[in-house]
Amino acid sequence: MTVLILTGEEDVTADMVVVHLNASSVPVVRLDPADLTAGAALSGEYVHGSFHGHLSCAGRLVGLSGLRSVWVRRPGVPAARAPQPSAWLTEEAAQALYGMLRGSGARWMNHPDAARRARVKPWQLRLAQRCGLPVPATLITTFPQAARDFAARFPDLVVKPVSGAHPQEPPRAVPTSRVAPDADFAAVAYGPTLLQRRVAKRADIRLTAVGETLLAARKATPADADPDEVDVRFASARTPWRPVEVPARTAAAVRRYLQEAELAYGAFDFAEDADGVWWFLECNQSGQFGFVEVETGQPIARAIAEWLARPGTSVAES
């Protein structure tokens, strides 16, 4: 039985997992959907009540019935490298590829339907609340007066995008920024704006969940850190990531979150306050983990490889 990894050719994070799969003699096929019709091919036959599908890439032919799992890592836009790419061809290729894979019986990390829903920030926030994860006071609005009222209640705010990275090529990360005390919020009327109470953090937490395995890392905030540097991705402080134990209540809430979201993998970001409370910020259903493994030595890649290599057909089983 074969593991299929959907990702780009240059993906060092995927390489880390492939090393473990190869060491366990688990067959692996790596496909970038962008290569469809330009180096990769597919075929599926629905006859007499049965389905037989095949993928061809990198000189290998794999039957879809022989897939044990599919890791949707960082796939390219289907057929993006075709000789004559178009929106129509992309939609055709996407439906053909993912439609056939949905019928293969393979386990998913993560299923495309679950992943699409899980990346929606307002949905994340409400799910986190329901699962018992502390969420900083948050407002998403296009009403300037609502924003002003919220700022009066919570004077120390940050602003962040609702949807994530800016849709340019390549995507550009939009940092979380502190809101100026004299902001009048008039521009809120021109687009949904996410305002959130700033957590005076003593550390950032990255919790990587692989099925039932939870591996957390902590990056301490220096005492002299600039309070305007609220986004750990852009902070100038060079404190290292260190392994940290996951509090029992947080672990239970995260596992409930994964179950309800139908996710086998999630990269959770928290802000730890002075009282040790882990405040939920977001969960990236395909977040990077390589930098954490390199700094902490936590076996994240091995945990993913073991999950992918196990038999079974459950979407997000442990």
N, C-alpha and C positions, 0 to 999 in steps of 0.2 A: 504494500500500500504506500502511496506517494503523498508527500507534502507539497502543496502548491503555494508558492509565495508570489503575490502580486505586488511588484514594486519596480522602481527604476533600476537601471543597470548599475549606477553608482550610488549605492546605499550601504554605507559602512555599518550601520546599525543592523541591517538584515544580514550582512556578512557574519556578524558576531553569532547570530543564531544558526546560520548554515554550518559553521564550524562544529557546533555541538551535534547537529543532526548528522553530519558526515561521520563524526566520531562514533556515533551510535549505529552507523550503517543504515540510516533511514533514507530512502530515496527522496530526492528533492528536485522539483522543477521550478524554475524562476521565470516569470513572465511579466513583462511590462505591457499592459493593454495598449499603450501607445504604438506598439510594434505590429498590431493587427493589420493585415494585408501588406505589410512591409517587413517580412521576416518571421512573422507568426501567423498561424492559420488555425481555423476551428471548423468542426463539422459535427452536426447532431442529427440523428435519424429517429423519428417517432413512427414506428410501424408495429402493427399487430399488438397494440397495448404495451409496448416496451420502448425504452429509450436507450440509444447507444451514442455516446458523444466522445470526441477526441480533440485534443489540442496538440499543435505542433509548434515547437519553438526551440531555438538553439540546437537544431539537429535532432531533437528528441520528440517522440510521439507518445502521448500518455492518454489512456482511456479515463474518462471522467468517472466511471464506476470504480476505478482503482484509486481514487483520491481518498485519503483518510482525513485530511484537514486542508483548509484554505486560510492563509494568513494575508489579510488585506492590509498591507504595510503602507506603502506610499505609491500607489499605482498612478501611472500617467493617464492622461485623457485618452480614451479609446480611439485608436486609428489616427492619433495626432501626427504620426510620422508617415502616414500613407502618401503615395505619390501625389494624390489630389485630395487633401483633407478638406472636410466641410462639416458644418453642424449636423447635416443630415447623416453623413457617414458615421460621425461620432455616436449619434443616437442609435443607429442601426447596429454598430459594433457593440455598444454598451448593452443593449437589450439581448443581443445574441450571446455574448460572453457570460454576463451575469445571470441571464435567464437560464442558460444551460447549467451553470454551476449551482444554481439554486436547486436544481433537480438531481444533483449528483449524490446526495446523502452525506456529503462531507461535513465535518465540524468546522465552524467558522470562528475566526478571531480577526475582526468581529463581523457579524452578518451585516451586509450593506444596509438593510432596512433599519436595523438597530443603530448602526453607526450614524446614519443620516439624521435620525431623531436625536441621538445623544449629543451631537455637536451644537444643538440649539441652546444658547445660554439661558433664556428665561425658563425653559423646560428643566434644565439642570438645577437651577436655583430652587424651583418648587419641589423637585424630586429630593434634593438634598435636605430640605426642610422636613419633608414627610419621613425621611429615613433617620432623622434625628441628628443630622450634622448641623452645627451652628453656622448660620449664614449672616454676614454683616448686613445691617439695614441697607436696603437697595431700592432704588426707584428707576423705572424705565418709562420715559414720558416724552411727549411732544408738547406738553403744556408748560410754558415758561413759569406761570404762577405756581404750578405744582412743584417745579424744581426749586423755586424761591422758598416755598413753604417747607420743603424737605430740608433745604440748607439751613433754615432757621432752627429746625429741630436737631439737625446733625451738622454743626458748623464745619467740621473737618471732613471733607469729602475728596474722593478720587473720581475720575471719569475714565471710562474704558469703552471700547467698541462693543456693540451688542453681538456682532457676527464674527469677530476675530480678525484675521489678517485682511489687509486691503487687497481687493481683487485685481492686482496687476500682475504682470509676468516679468520676473518671478514674484510670488506673493511677498508683500512687505509687512512685517510685524508692526502693529500699532501699539505703542507702549501705554500702559496705565499711567495716568498723570494726576498730580494733585490739582484740585480746583482752587483758583485764586480766591481769597476772602472777599474781594470786591466784585466777583462775577455777577452779572445781571441776568444771565440765562436766556436772553432774548433769542439766541441762535438755536435754542432747543426746538423752536417751532419748525425748523427746516429739516429735521430728521430725528428719529428715536434716539434718545440719549440715555446711557446707563450711568447713573450716579450711585456711589456706594460709600458708606461710612469707612473712613480710613482706619485700619487696624494698626495701632501703635505696636508694631511687631518687634519681638526680640529674636525671631528667627523665621526663615522660610522652611516649609516642609514640602518635600515631593514624595508622595506615596505611590509606588508602582504596584498595581494589582494584576496578578496573572492567575486567573481562576481563584482558588482559595488562598493562594500564596500572596502575602502582603509584605512588601519590602519598603521601608521608609528611610528617607535621608533628611538630615537637618543642616541648614546653612545659617549659622549664627549671624545676627545683625550687629556690627560693631557699635560700641557705645557712642562713638563720634560720627556715626553715619549721617549723611545728609537726609533729613526727613522728607525732602522732595523726591528722593530716589525711591519710589514705592514699588517699582517693577524690578524684580530680581534679575530679569533677563538683561537689563540695561544698567544695573548698579555698578558703581566703580569699585566697591569693596570686593576684595579677592579672598574672602574667607572660604575655606574648603567645605564641601559636603561631607557629612559624617553619618554613619548608620545610627538609627535611633529606634527604640522600641515603639510599637504602635499601641496607644492606650486601648484597653479592652472595649470601651464604649465606642471609640472611633472605629475599631476593627469591625464590630458588629454592624454599625451604621453603613460602613463602606461595603460590606458584603451584601447588605440589603439593597443598597444602591445598585450594585452590579447585577443582582438578581432581577430587580424590577426593570432595569435598563436593558437586560438581556445582553450584557457585555461579558466577554471572556477576558478582556484586557482594558485597563484604564489607568491613566496617569493623573493622579489627583494633586492639586496644588492647595496648600493651606498656609495661613499666616498664624504663627503662634504668638499670643499676646503675653503680657507680663505675668499673668496668672497661669500660664501653661495651657490655655484653651486653644485648640486647633480650629480656626475659622475657615470654613470651606470657601474657596474662591472659584474653582472650576475643575472639571474633569475632561481631559483630552483623550478621546477614545483611540487615538493613534499617536500619542505623545512620544517624544524621544526618550530613550533611557540610557543611551550609550555613555553620556557624560557622567551620569550618576554611577554607573557600574565602574567606569574608569577610576573615579575618585574614591569610591567606597569599597570596591571589591565585592559588592553584592552580586549574587549569581542570577541576574535578571535574564540574560540571554539563555542561560541553561534552563531556567524555569519555563521560558517560552518554548524552547525546543522540546522539553519533556511534555508540555501540554499538547503541542502539535503532533507529537509522535504517538500519543496514546490512541487506542481505538475508541470507537463510539460515534454517535451521531447527534448528541445533544448540542444545541446552539452555544450555550455558555456554561457547560458543566464545569465542575471544579477540576 
